[in-house]
């Protein structure tokens, strides 16, 4: 029996991100997802939207069928 796993190369927030500190955010996604850690990747609100900025993922936690990302926004293309 295998574990379903999705490999992602960008962060798609769909507006569900939570600010932890000034440039540090938490995002919980359904399912198990693998992301590159400590490498700058693009952040978007939706798959089809323009880039919101660039972030570096600091922590990925898989638990109870969800993935929790902690990421630091290092460059912002639009205002909040």
PDB file of N, CA, C and O in Angstrom:
ATOM      1  N   UNK A   1       0.847  -1.185   0.000  1.00  0.00           N
ATOM      2  CA  UNK A   1       0.000   0.000   0.000  1.00  0.00           C
ATOM      3  C   UNK A   1       0.892   1.248   0.000  1.00  0.00           C
ATOM      4  O   UNK A   1       1.782   1.383   0.840  1.00  0.00           O
ATOM      5  N   UNK A   2       0.647   2.143  -0.939  1.00  0.00           N
ATOM      6  CA  UNK A   2       1.461   3.346  -1.064  1.00  0.00           C
ATOM      7  C   UNK A   2       0.828   4.547  -0.402  1.00  0.00           C
ATOM      8  O   UNK A   2      -0.352   4.543  -0.050  1.00  0.00           O
ATOM      9  N   UNK A   3       1.637   5.570  -0.242  1.00  0.00           N
ATOM     10  CA  UNK A   3       1.171   6.837   0.320  1.00  0.00           C
ATOM     11  C   UNK A   3       1.105   7.848  -0.808  1.00  0.00           C
ATOM     12  O   UNK A   3       2.119   8.091  -1.464  1.00  0.00           O
ATOM     13  N   UNK A   4      -0.071   8.457  -1.063  1.00  0.00           N
ATOM     14  CA  UNK A   4      -0.145   9.479  -2.112  1.00  0.00           C
ATOM     15  C   UNK A   4       0.680  10.700  -1.714  1.00  0.00           C
ATOM     16  O   UNK A   4       0.578  11.207  -0.597  1.00  0.00           O
ATOM     17  N   UNK A   5       1.497  11.156  -2.656  1.00  0.00           N
ATOM     18  CA  UNK A   5       2.399  12.267  -2.400  1.00  0.00           C
ATOM     19  C   UNK A   5       2.447  13.161  -3.626  1.00  0.00           C
ATOM     20  O   UNK A   5       2.540  12.676  -4.754  1.00  0.00           O
ATOM     21  N   UNK A   6       2.383  14.459  -3.405  1.00  0.00           N
ATOM     22  CA  UNK A   6       2.425  15.436  -4.496  1.00  0.00           C
ATOM     23  C   UNK A   6       3.693  16.264  -4.355  1.00  0.00           C
ATOM     24  O   UNK A   6       4.026  16.715  -3.259  1.00  0.00           O
ATOM     25  N   UNK A   7       4.397  16.464  -5.459  1.00  0.00           N
ATOM     26  CA  UNK A   7       5.609  17.285  -5.475  1.00  0.00           C
ATOM     27  C   UNK A   7       5.249  18.675  -5.994  1.00  0.00           C
ATOM     28  O   UNK A   7       4.731  18.808  -7.103  1.00  0.00           O
ATOM     29  N   UNK A   8       5.518  19.706  -5.201  1.00  0.00           N
ATOM     30  CA  UNK A   8       5.186  21.081  -5.569  1.00  0.00           C
ATOM     31  C   UNK A   8       6.439  21.924  -5.711  1.00  0.00           C
ATOM     32  O   UNK A   8       7.391  21.784  -4.943  1.00  0.00           O
ATOM     33  N   UNK A   9       6.426  22.812  -6.714  1.00  0.00           N
ATOM     34  CA  UNK A   9       7.564  23.704  -6.945  1.00  0.00           C
ATOM     35  C   UNK A   9       7.170  25.168  -6.789  1.00  0.00           C
ATOM     36  O   UNK A   9       7.958  26.056  -7.115  1.00  0.00           O
ATOM     37  N   UNK A  10       5.963  25.431  -6.295  1.00  0.00           N
ATOM     38  CA  UNK A  10       5.519  26.786  -5.960  1.00  0.00           C
ATOM     39  C   UNK A  10       4.505  26.672  -4.824  1.00  0.00           C
ATOM     40  O   UNK A  10       3.935  25.604  -4.598  1.00  0.00           O
ATOM     41  N   UNK A  11       4.290  27.753  -4.127  1.00  0.00           N
ATOM     42  CA  UNK A  11       3.314  27.799  -3.044  1.00  0.00           C
ATOM     43  C   UNK A  11       2.064  28.479  -3.578  1.00  0.00           C
ATOM     44  O   UNK A  11       2.128  29.618  -4.040  1.00  0.00           O
ATOM     45  N   UNK A  12       0.922  27.791  -3.521  1.00  0.00           N
ATOM     46  CA  UNK A  12      -0.368  28.357  -3.919  1.00  0.00           C
ATOM     47  C   UNK A  12      -1.199  28.482  -2.644  1.00  0.00           C
ATOM     48  O   UNK A  12      -1.577  27.473  -2.048  1.00  0.00           O
ATOM     49  N   UNK A  13      -1.484  29.712  -2.225  1.00  0.00           N
ATOM     50  CA  UNK A  13      -2.090  29.950  -0.913  1.00  0.00           C
ATOM     51  C   UNK A  13      -3.615  29.900  -0.901  1.00  0.00           C
ATOM     52  O   UNK A  13      -4.206  29.503   0.103  1.00  0.00           O
ATOM     53  N   UNK A  14      -4.253  30.288  -1.981  1.00  0.00           N
ATOM     54  CA  UNK A  14      -5.718  30.423  -2.048  1.00  0.00           C
ATOM     55  C   UNK A  14      -6.251  31.287  -0.903  1.00  0.00           C
ATOM     56  O   UNK A  14      -7.397  31.135  -0.480  1.00  0.00           O
ATOM     57  N   UNK A  15      -5.405  32.196  -0.408  1.00  0.00           N
ATOM     58  CA  UNK A  15      -5.807  33.126   0.652  1.00  0.00           C
ATOM     59  C   UNK A  15      -5.895  32.498   2.033  1.00  0.00           C
ATOM     60  O   UNK A  15      -6.455  33.116   2.938  1.00  0.00           O
ATOM     61  N   UNK A  16      -5.366  31.295   2.235  1.00  0.00           N
ATOM     62  CA  UNK A  16      -5.480  30.589   3.517  1.00  0.00           C
ATOM     63  C   UNK A  16      -4.241  30.713   4.400  1.00  0.00           C
ATOM     64  O   UNK A  16      -4.169  30.073   5.449  1.00  0.00           O
ATOM     65  N   UNK A  17      -3.277  31.515   3.997  1.00  0.00           N
ATOM     66  CA  UNK A  17      -2.059  31.650   4.793  1.00  0.00           C
ATOM     67  C   UNK A  17      -2.342  32.439   6.069  1.00  0.00           C
ATOM     68  O   UNK A  17      -3.208  33.313   6.096  1.00  0.00           O
ATOM     69  N   UNK A  18      -1.599  32.115   7.124  1.00  0.00           N
ATOM     70  CA  UNK A  18      -1.720  32.819   8.403  1.00  0.00           C
ATOM     71  C   UNK A  18      -0.365  33.439   8.722  1.00  0.00           C
ATOM     72  O   UNK A  18       0.667  32.771   8.659  1.00  0.00           O
ATOM     73  N   UNK A  19      -0.382  34.716   9.062  1.00  0.00           N
ATOM     74  CA  UNK A  19       0.863  35.411   9.409  1.00  0.00           C
ATOM     75  C   UNK A  19       1.259  35.023  10.830  1.00  0.00           C
ATOM     76  O   UNK A  19       0.459  35.137  11.758  1.00  0.00           O
ATOM     77  N   UNK A  20       2.505  34.560  10.993  1.00  0.00           N
ATOM     78  CA  UNK A  20       3.046  34.215  12.311  1.00  0.00           C
ATOM     79  C   UNK A  20       3.832  35.401  12.855  1.00  0.00           C
ATOM     80  O   UNK A  20       3.642  35.812  14.000  1.00  0.00           O
ATOM     81  N   UNK A  21       4.707  35.942  12.033  1.00  0.00           N
ATOM     82  CA  UNK A  21       5.489  37.129  12.344  1.00  0.00           C
ATOM     83  C   UNK A  21       5.464  38.027  11.120  1.00  0.00           C
ATOM     84  O   UNK A  21       4.682  37.795  10.198  1.00  0.00           O
ATOM     85  N   UNK A  22       6.297  39.033  11.101  1.00  0.00           N
ATOM     86  CA  UNK A  22       6.273  40.021  10.014  1.00  0.00           C
ATOM     87  C   UNK A  22       6.336  39.382   8.618  1.00  0.00           C
ATOM     88  O   UNK A  22       5.465  39.649   7.791  1.00  0.00           O
ATOM     89  N   UNK A  23       7.327  38.562   8.345  1.00  0.00           N
ATOM     90  CA  UNK A  23       7.469  37.934   7.031  1.00  0.00           C
ATOM     91  C   UNK A  23       7.384  36.413   7.097  1.00  0.00           C
ATOM     92  O   UNK A  23       7.774  35.741   6.142  1.00  0.00           O
ATOM     93  N   UNK A  24       6.889  35.859   8.189  1.00  0.00           N
ATOM     94  CA  UNK A  24       6.796  34.415   8.383  1.00  0.00           C
ATOM     95  C   UNK A  24       5.332  33.995   8.369  1.00  0.00           C
ATOM     96  O   UNK A  24       4.503  34.575   9.070  1.00  0.00           O
ATOM     97  N   UNK A  25       5.023  32.977   7.561  1.00  0.00           N
ATOM     98  CA  UNK A  25       3.639  32.554   7.366  1.00  0.00           C
ATOM     99  C   UNK A  25       3.488  31.055   7.580  1.00  0.00           C
ATOM    100  O   UNK A  25       4.448  30.300   7.432  1.00  0.00           O
ATOM    101  N   UNK A  26       2.275  30.628   7.929  1.00  0.00           N
ATOM    102  CA  UNK A  26       1.914  29.226   8.066  1.00  0.00           C
ATOM    103  C   UNK A  26       0.788  28.945   7.082  1.00  0.00           C
ATOM    104  O   UNK A  26      -0.167  29.715   6.982  1.00  0.00           O
ATOM    105  N   UNK A  27       0.905  27.836   6.355  1.00  0.00           N
ATOM    106  CA  UNK A  27      -0.123  27.435   5.392  1.00  0.00           C
ATOM    107  C   UNK A  27      -0.350  25.945   5.538  1.00  0.00           C
ATOM    108  O   UNK A  27       0.595  25.158   5.476  1.00  0.00           O
ATOM    109  N   UNK A  28      -1.609  25.554   5.734  1.00  0.00           N
ATOM    110  CA  UNK A  28      -1.960  24.137   5.804  1.00  0.00           C
ATOM    111  C   UNK A  28      -2.671  23.739   4.527  1.00  0.00           C
ATOM    112  O   UNK A  28      -3.586  24.423   4.068  1.00  0.00           O
ATOM    113  N   UNK A  29      -2.230  22.601   3.948  1.00  0.00           N
ATOM    114  CA  UNK A  29      -2.783  22.097   2.695  1.00  0.00           C
ATOM    115  C   UNK A  29      -3.271  20.666   2.925  1.00  0.00           C
ATOM    116  O   UNK A  29      -2.694  19.930   3.725  1.00  0.00           O
ATOM    117  N   UNK A  30      -4.334  20.277   2.223  1.00  0.00           N
ATOM    118  CA  UNK A  30      -4.839  18.907   2.276  1.00  0.00           C
ATOM    119  C   UNK A  30      -3.854  17.966   1.607  1.00  0.00           C
ATOM    120  O   UNK A  30      -3.246  18.332   0.602  1.00  0.00           O
ATOM    121  N   UNK A  31      -3.684  16.780   2.130  1.00  0.00           N
ATOM    122  CA  UNK A  31      -2.830  15.770   1.528  1.00  0.00           C
ATOM    123  C   UNK A  31      -1.369  15.959   1.886  1.00  0.00           C
ATOM    124  O   UNK A  31      -0.980  16.944   2.514  1.00  0.00           O
ATOM    125  N   UNK A  32      -0.575  14.991   1.469  1.00  0.00           N
ATOM    126  CA  UNK A  32       0.861  15.042   1.714  1.00  0.00           C
ATOM    127  C   UNK A  32       1.552  15.651   0.503  1.00  0.00           C
ATOM    128  O   UNK A  32       1.406  15.158  -0.616  1.00  0.00           O
ATOM    129  N   UNK A  33       2.301  16.717   0.726  1.00  0.00           N
ATOM    130  CA  UNK A  33       2.966  17.449  -0.357  1.00  0.00           C
ATOM    131  C   UNK A  33       4.435  17.645  -0.003  1.00  0.00           C
ATOM    132  O   UNK A  33       4.789  17.910   1.146  1.00  0.00           O
ATOM    133  N   UNK A  34       5.263  17.511  -1.003  1.00  0.00           N
ATOM    134  CA  UNK A  34       6.698  17.682  -0.832  1.00  0.00           C
ATOM    135  C   UNK A  34       7.110  18.999  -1.479  1.00  0.00           C
ATOM    136  O   UNK A  34       6.760  19.268  -2.628  1.00  0.00           O
ATOM    137  N   UNK A  35       7.848  19.813  -0.744  1.00  0.00           N
ATOM    138  CA  UNK A  35       8.316  21.122  -1.217  1.00  0.00           C
ATOM    139  C   UNK A  35       9.816  21.223  -1.021  1.00  0.00           C
ATOM    140  O   UNK A  35      10.357  20.602  -0.106  1.00  0.00           O
ATOM    141  N   UNK A  36      10.504  21.995  -1.861  1.00  0.00           N
ATOM    142  CA  UNK A  36      11.936  22.239  -1.629  1.00  0.00           C
ATOM    143  C   UNK A  36      12.109  23.165  -0.420  1.00  0.00           C
ATOM    144  O   UNK A  36      11.386  24.151  -0.278  1.00  0.00           O
ATOM    145  N   UNK A  37      13.057  22.843   0.433  1.00  0.00           N
ATOM    146  CA  UNK A  37      13.314  23.638   1.636  1.00  0.00           C
ATOM    147  C   UNK A  37      14.567  24.480   1.414  1.00  0.00           C
ATOM    148  O   UNK A  37      15.537  24.017   0.813  1.00  0.00           O
ATOM    149  N   UNK A  38      14.540  25.712   1.900  1.00  0.00           N
ATOM    150  CA  UNK A  38      15.677  26.649   1.833  1.00  0.00           C
ATOM    151  C   UNK A  38      16.077  27.026   0.406  1.00  0.00           C
ATOM    152  O   UNK A  38      17.232  27.367   0.152  1.00  0.00           O
ATOM    153  N   UNK A  39      15.125  26.963  -0.518  1.00  0.00           N
ATOM    154  CA  UNK A  39      15.346  27.385  -1.904  1.00  0.00           C
ATOM    155  C   UNK A  39      14.239  28.381  -2.250  1.00  0.00           C
ATOM    156  O   UNK A  39      13.070  28.076  -2.015  1.00  0.00           O
ATOM    157  N   UNK A  40      14.549  29.542  -2.789  1.00  0.00           N
ATOM    158  CA  UNK A  40      13.505  30.512  -3.148  1.00  0.00           C
ATOM    159  C   UNK A  40      12.542  29.937  -4.192  1.00  0.00           C
ATOM    160  O   UNK A  40      12.966  29.447  -5.239  1.00  0.00           O
ATOM    161  N   UNK A  41      11.232  30.006  -3.887  1.00  0.00           N
ATOM    162  CA  UNK A  41      10.203  29.562  -4.834  1.00  0.00           C
ATOM    163  C   UNK A  41       9.096  30.605  -4.900  1.00  0.00           C
ATOM    164  O   UNK A  41       8.953  31.438  -4.004  1.00  0.00           O
ATOM    165  N   UNK A  42       8.329  30.546  -5.959  1.00  0.00           N
ATOM    166  CA  UNK A  42       7.267  31.507  -6.230  1.00  0.00           C
ATOM    167  C   UNK A  42       6.052  31.273  -5.323  1.00  0.00           C
ATOM    168  O   UNK A  42       5.730  30.134  -4.985  1.00  0.00           O
ATOM    169  N   UNK A  43       5.384  32.365  -4.935  1.00  0.00           N
ATOM    170  CA  UNK A  43       4.149  32.315  -4.158  1.00  0.00           C
ATOM    171  C   UNK A  43       3.049  32.928  -5.008  1.00  0.00           C
ATOM    172  O   UNK A  43       3.211  34.019  -5.553  1.00  0.00           O
ATOM    173  N   UNK A  44       1.911  32.211  -5.120  1.00  0.00           N
ATOM    174  CA  UNK A  44       0.757  32.707  -5.870  1.00  0.00           C
ATOM    175  C   UNK A  44      -0.510  32.509  -5.052  1.00  0.00           C
ATOM    176  O   UNK A  44      -0.573  31.615  -4.208  1.00  0.00           O
ATOM    177  N   UNK A  45      -1.516  33.335  -5.296  1.00  0.00           N
ATOM    178  CA  UNK A  45      -2.830  33.148  -4.643  1.00  0.00           C
ATOM    179  C   UNK A  45      -3.562  31.965  -5.268  1.00  0.00           C
ATOM    180  O   UNK A  45      -4.149  31.150  -4.556  1.00  0.00           O
ATOM    181  N   UNK A  46      -3.527  31.868  -6.605  1.00  0.00           N
ATOM    182  CA  UNK A  46      -4.121  30.739  -7.325  1.00  0.00           C
ATOM    183  C   UNK A  46      -3.129  30.293  -8.389  1.00  0.00           C
ATOM    184  O   UNK A  46      -2.174  31.009  -8.690  1.00  0.00           O
ATOM    185  N   UNK A  47      -3.348  29.126  -8.953  1.00  0.00           N
ATOM    186  CA  UNK A  47      -2.450  28.608  -9.988  1.00  0.00           C
ATOM    187  C   UNK A  47      -2.349  29.559 -11.181  1.00  0.00           C
ATOM    188  O   UNK A  47      -1.283  29.681 -11.786  1.00  0.00           O
ATOM    189  N   UNK A  48      -3.451  30.232 -11.523  1.00  0.00           N
ATOM    190  CA  UNK A  48      -3.497  31.079 -12.712  1.00  0.00           C
ATOM    191  C   UNK A  48      -3.180  32.547 -12.451  1.00  0.00           C
ATOM    192  O   UNK A  48      -3.102  33.335 -13.394  1.00  0.00           O
ATOM    193  N   UNK A  49      -2.996  32.925 -11.191  1.00  0.00           N
ATOM    194  CA  UNK A  49      -2.747  34.340 -10.883  1.00  0.00           C
ATOM    195  C   UNK A  49      -1.276  34.695 -11.093  1.00  0.00           C
ATOM    196  O   UNK A  49      -0.417  33.825 -11.235  1.00  0.00           O
ATOM    197  N   UNK A  50      -1.017  36.000 -11.108  1.00  0.00           N
ATOM    198  CA  UNK A  50       0.366  36.471 -11.177  1.00  0.00           C
ATOM    199  C   UNK A  50       1.075  36.157  -9.867  1.00  0.00           C
ATOM    200  O   UNK A  50       0.434  35.921  -8.842  1.00  0.00           O
ATOM    201  N   UNK A  51       2.372  36.155  -9.909  1.00  0.00           N
ATOM    202  CA  UNK A  51       3.171  35.873  -8.725  1.00  0.00           C
ATOM    203  C   UNK A  51       2.967  36.957  -7.664  1.00  0.00           C
ATOM    204  O   UNK A  51       2.990  38.148  -7.974  1.00  0.00           O
ATOM    205  N   UNK A  52       2.768  36.532  -6.405  1.00  0.00           N
ATOM    206  CA  UNK A  52       2.645  37.470  -5.289  1.00  0.00           C
ATOM    207  C   UNK A  52       4.003  37.809  -4.715  1.00  0.00           C
ATOM    208  O   UNK A  52       4.183  38.870  -4.117  1.00  0.00           O
ATOM    209  N   UNK A  53       4.968  36.904  -4.895  1.00  0.00           N
ATOM    210  CA  UNK A  53       6.293  37.130  -4.361  1.00  0.00           C
ATOM    211  C   UNK A  53       7.132  35.868  -4.395  1.00  0.00           C
ATOM    212  O   UNK A  53       6.793  34.887  -5.057  1.00  0.00           O
ATOM    213  N   UNK A  54       8.229  35.918  -3.668  1.00  0.00           N
ATOM    214  CA  UNK A  54       9.165  34.801  -3.559  1.00  0.00           C
ATOM    215  C   UNK A  54       9.317  34.468  -2.073  1.00  0.00           C
ATOM    216  O   UNK A  54       9.412  35.360  -1.230  1.00  0.00           O
ATOM    217  N   UNK A  55       9.340  33.170  -1.769  1.00  0.00           N
ATOM    218  CA  UNK A  55       9.465  32.727  -0.377  1.00  0.00           C
ATOM    219  C   UNK A  55      10.478  31.598  -0.270  1.00  0.00           C
ATOM    220  O   UNK A  55      10.822  30.937  -1.250  1.00  0.00           O
ATOM    221  N   UNK A  56      10.941  31.405   0.963  1.00  0.00           N
ATOM    222  CA  UNK A  56      11.808  30.280   1.293  1.00  0.00           C
ATOM    223  C   UNK A  56      11.088  29.462   2.359  1.00  0.00           C
ATOM    224  O   UNK A  56      10.738  29.986   3.417  1.00  0.00           O
ATOM    225  N   UNK A  57      10.867  28.186   2.085  1.00  0.00           N
ATOM    226  CA  UNK A  57      10.194  27.309   3.047  1.00  0.00           C
ATOM    227  C   UNK A  57      11.194  26.915   4.122  1.00  0.00           C
ATOM    228  O   UNK A  57      12.293  26.445   3.828  1.00  0.00           O
ATOM    229  N   UNK A  58      10.793  27.115   5.373  1.00  0.00           N
ATOM    230  CA  UNK A  58      11.652  26.832   6.515  1.00  0.00           C
ATOM    231  C   UNK A  58      11.317  25.496   7.176  1.00  0.00           C
ATOM    232  O   UNK A  58      12.187  24.857   7.767  1.00  0.00           O
ATOM    233  N   UNK A  59      10.043  25.072   7.074  1.00  0.00           N
ATOM    234  CA  UNK A  59       9.627  23.851   7.768  1.00  0.00           C
ATOM    235  C   UNK A  59       8.433  23.237   7.050  1.00  0.00           C
ATOM    236  O   UNK A  59       7.526  23.950   6.621  1.00  0.00           O
ATOM    237  N   UNK A  60       8.436  21.903   6.919  1.00  0.00           N
ATOM    238  CA  UNK A  60       7.319  21.153   6.359  1.00  0.00           C
ATOM    239  C   UNK A  60       6.959  20.054   7.349  1.00  0.00           C
ATOM    240  O   UNK A  60       7.823  19.284   7.767  1.00  0.00           O
ATOM    241  N   UNK A  61       5.668  19.979   7.729  1.00  0.00           N
ATOM    242  CA  UNK A  61       5.207  18.949   8.663  1.00  0.00           C
ATOM    243  C   UNK A  61       4.064  18.182   8.025  1.00  0.00           C
ATOM    244  O   UNK A  61       3.075  18.773   7.591  1.00  0.00           O
ATOM    245  N   UNK A  62       4.202  16.859   7.968  1.00  0.00           N
ATOM    246  CA  UNK A  62       3.123  15.978   7.501  1.00  0.00           C
ATOM    247  C   UNK A  62       2.453  15.377   8.719  1.00  0.00           C
ATOM    248  O   UNK A  62       3.118  14.787   9.572  1.00  0.00           O
ATOM    249  N   UNK A  63       1.129  15.525   8.807  1.00  0.00           N
ATOM    250  CA  UNK A  63       0.411  15.002   9.956  1.00  0.00           C
ATOM    251  C   UNK A  63      -1.074  14.883   9.645  1.00  0.00           C
ATOM    252  O   UNK A  63      -1.685  15.826   9.143  1.00  0.00           O
ATOM    253  N   UNK A  64      -1.645  13.742   9.937  1.00  0.00           N
ATOM    254  CA  UNK A  64      -3.088  13.500   9.795  1.00  0.00           C
ATOM    255  C   UNK A  64      -3.620  13.856   8.409  1.00  0.00           C
ATOM    256  O   UNK A  64      -4.684  14.462   8.287  1.00  0.00           O
ATOM    257  N   UNK A  65      -2.885  13.483   7.371  1.00  0.00           N
ATOM    258  CA  UNK A  65      -3.345  13.724   6.003  1.00  0.00           C
ATOM    259  C   UNK A  65      -3.228  15.159   5.531  1.00  0.00           C
ATOM    260  O   UNK A  65      -3.825  15.523   4.519  1.00  0.00           O
ATOM    261  N   UNK A  66      -2.468  15.986   6.244  1.00  0.00           N
ATOM    262  CA  UNK A  66      -2.266  17.384   5.829  1.00  0.00           C
ATOM    263  C   UNK A  66      -0.778  17.719   5.813  1.00  0.00           C
ATOM    264  O   UNK A  66       0.043  17.029   6.418  1.00  0.00           O
ATOM    265  N   UNK A  67      -0.462  18.781   5.113  1.00  0.00           N
ATOM    266  CA  UNK A  67       0.903  19.310   5.073  1.00  0.00           C
ATOM    267  C   UNK A  67       0.857  20.733   5.615  1.00  0.00           C
ATOM    268  O   UNK A  67       0.073  21.557   5.144  1.00  0.00           O
ATOM    269  N   UNK A  68       1.697  21.019   6.604  1.00  0.00           N
ATOM    270  CA  UNK A  68       1.809  22.372   7.163  1.00  0.00           C
ATOM    271  C   UNK A  68       3.148  22.961   6.739  1.00  0.00           C
ATOM    272  O   UNK A  68       4.205  22.394   7.015  1.00  0.00           O
ATOM    273  N   UNK A  69       3.090  24.099   6.069  1.00  0.00           N
ATOM    274  CA  UNK A  69       4.292  24.797   5.602  1.00  0.00           C
ATOM    275  C   UNK A  69       4.527  26.030   6.450  1.00  0.00           C
ATOM    276  O   UNK A  69       3.599  26.792   6.723  1.00  0.00           O
ATOM    277  N   UNK A  70       5.751  26.224   6.859  1.00  0.00           N
ATOM    278  CA  UNK A  70       6.160  27.491   7.443  1.00  0.00           C
ATOM    279  C   UNK A  70       7.137  28.101   6.456  1.00  0.00           C
ATOM    280  O   UNK A  70       8.181  27.518   6.162  1.00  0.00           O
ATOM    281  N   UNK A  71       6.796  29.280   5.945  1.00  0.00           N
ATOM    282  CA  UNK A  71       7.653  29.907   4.943  1.00  0.00           C
ATOM    283  C   UNK A  71       7.882  31.374   5.248  1.00  0.00           C
ATOM    284  O   UNK A  71       7.066  32.041   5.883  1.00  0.00           O
ATOM    285  N   UNK A  72       9.033  31.855   4.770  1.00  0.00           N
ATOM    286  CA  UNK A  72       9.414  33.252   4.955  1.00  0.00           C
ATOM    287  C   UNK A  72       9.340  33.957   3.611  1.00  0.00           C
ATOM    288  O   UNK A  72       9.995  33.547   2.652  1.00  0.00           O
ATOM    289  N   UNK A  73       8.549  35.011   3.539  1.00  0.00           N
ATOM    290  CA  UNK A  73       8.447  35.806   2.332  1.00  0.00           C
ATOM    291  C   UNK A  73       9.678  36.697   2.226  1.00  0.00           C
ATOM    292  O   UNK A  73       9.948  37.504   3.116  1.00  0.00           O
ATOM    293  N   UNK A  74      10.424  36.548   1.130  1.00  0.00           N
ATOM    294  CA  UNK A  74      11.657  37.333   0.985  1.00  0.00           C
ATOM    295  C   UNK A  74      11.529  38.442  -0.053  1.00  0.00           C
ATOM    296  O   UNK A  74      12.354  39.354  -0.105  1.00  0.00           O
ATOM    297  N   UNK A  75      10.481  38.355  -0.882  1.00  0.00           N
ATOM    298  CA  UNK A  75      10.254  39.376  -1.898  1.00  0.00           C
ATOM    299  C   UNK A  75       8.751  39.451  -2.157  1.00  0.00           C
ATOM    300  O   UNK A  75       8.103  38.422  -2.344  1.00  0.00           O
ATOM    301  N   UNK A  76       8.195  40.661  -2.168  1.00  0.00           N
ATOM    302  CA  UNK A  76       6.760  40.853  -2.370  1.00  0.00           C
ATOM    303  C   UNK A  76       6.525  41.633  -3.655  1.00  0.00           C
ATOM    304  O   UNK A  76       7.097  42.706  -3.850  1.00  0.00           O
ATOM    305  N   UNK A  77       5.673  41.085  -4.541  1.00  0.00           N
ATOM    306  CA  UNK A  77       5.370  41.745  -5.804  1.00  0.00           C
ATOM    307  C   UNK A  77       4.111  42.606  -5.719  1.00  0.00           C
ATOM    308  O   UNK A  77       3.949  43.531  -6.515  1.00  0.00           O
ATOM    309  N   UNK A  78       3.221  42.323  -4.772  1.00  0.00           N
ATOM    310  CA  UNK A  78       1.990  43.088  -4.601  1.00  0.00           C
ATOM    311  C   UNK A  78       1.833  43.461  -3.135  1.00  0.00           C
ATOM    312  O   UNK A  78       2.529  42.918  -2.278  1.00  0.00           O
ATOM    313  N   UNK A  79       0.925  44.382  -2.840  1.00  0.00           N
ATOM    314  CA  UNK A  79       0.674  44.772  -1.452  1.00  0.00           C
ATOM    315  C   UNK A  79      -0.397  43.885  -0.861  1.00  0.00           C
ATOM    316  O   UNK A  79      -1.220  43.323  -1.583  1.00  0.00           O
ATOM    317  N   UNK A  80      -0.385  43.758   0.476  1.00  0.00           N
ATOM    318  CA  UNK A  80      -1.391  42.943   1.187  1.00  0.00           C
ATOM    319  C   UNK A  80      -2.646  43.737   1.377  1.00  0.00           C
ATOM    320  O   UNK A  80      -3.613  43.235   1.951  1.00  0.00           O
TER     321      UNK A  80
END
